[in-house]
Amino acid sequence: MSDEYRSSNQLYIVGSNATKLNTYTDTETTREEQVVKKVNPRQVRRQYKYKMKLACLLVVTMMMCIVMVKTQLTVAERSNNIVELQKELNSLRKNNSLIAENISNNIKLESVYEIATTKLGMVMPSQNQISSINVEEGSYTQQLADVDAPAKEEAGISNILGFILSN
């Protein structure tokens, strides 16, 4: 047997590492190349819907991120404002305590007693006029609104009739 095989335009030697020659020309096309892929309109719509949903989700996610960052900035700003106000409050409390101590040290009780008895005509209360009350240390009163003094009304028949008719 011969180690050479001949066919149309190629030469093949058994045991050779040579590549085979192309048996067709470039002008010929295969069946796969001739098949044109048809586009399904449903598939195109699905892809469009998918892309639109993805774009909407990305927009919503970005908006949520922006809202969260804005909220964090607002919280940080308010906490800084609170710290500043607390520092100011502590400073004012220290100043008030210093002023109160200064006032209590500068007032002489003898001079107050002398002015009250001589110029203002006051007298010391007797023992039965003094009443003591116990106040808790943390107790205080807070006024939420101004209290207006009632206007002076003239007592007349119209006021008496208005009072009786309102009840």
Secondary structure, 3 states (H helix, E strand, C coil): CCCEEEECCEEEECCCCCCCCCCCCCCCCCHHHHCCCCCCHHHHHHHHHHHHHHHHHHHHHHHHHHHHHHHHHHHHHHHHHHHHHHHHHHHHHHHHHHHHHHHHHHCCHHHHHHHHHHCCCCCCCCHHHCCCCCCCCCCCCCCCCCCCCCCCCCCCHHHHHHHHHHC
